[in-house]
Amino acid sequence: ASRETREESSLSCEPTDDPESTLTVTCFDVPWSEEAVAAFVEREHEFRFNGVPYMPLKGQGTLMGTLFGVGGISRPTPGMAVLCTRYSDEEYKSVRCRGDASEFERRYGRHGVTTIWDDPVIGSEEFILPCRTYLRHCVLASQKIGNAAKDSFLDDTYLADRTTKLRIYLSRNPTILFEQPPEELAERYGG
């Protein structure tokens, strides 16, 4: 992530007013243990965790990947999953930081981050951009699943400005797909 170029964003989902909107995602089977869940919640602390139904793609099982070093499986039936979604800054500070200003400072403020969810004025140049190596990782993962997932990811994912589709952003910034992850993330983000 780079504060200087504002390339520091990960991904989250948020509601849409479009009743025709769809999203193709990858589901992971996560082995339940207190340690695994605690590690996930700590790593993804800024997100709201929502239980959502999923449906497999027609004619295909739900593609399962690996998480926490556990092999994937394919499941042809609908089910429930956890989806990481956004908070507002106020909600995040109230719910996840439990109203403790020092917790937000420990996680973000000491790095010069003053907002993680609240958007700047539309039309401003202050929107954050995707972290290059994480974006590359996500694109490679969507390509491995197949065209439906790849196309959904590129066409149904928007930048923080909520107008620029990921496919357009990548066409303007093709070098992102050649970014190499830092050594400590090479295996995890290697594609």
Disulfide bonds with the S-S distance in Angstrom:
none
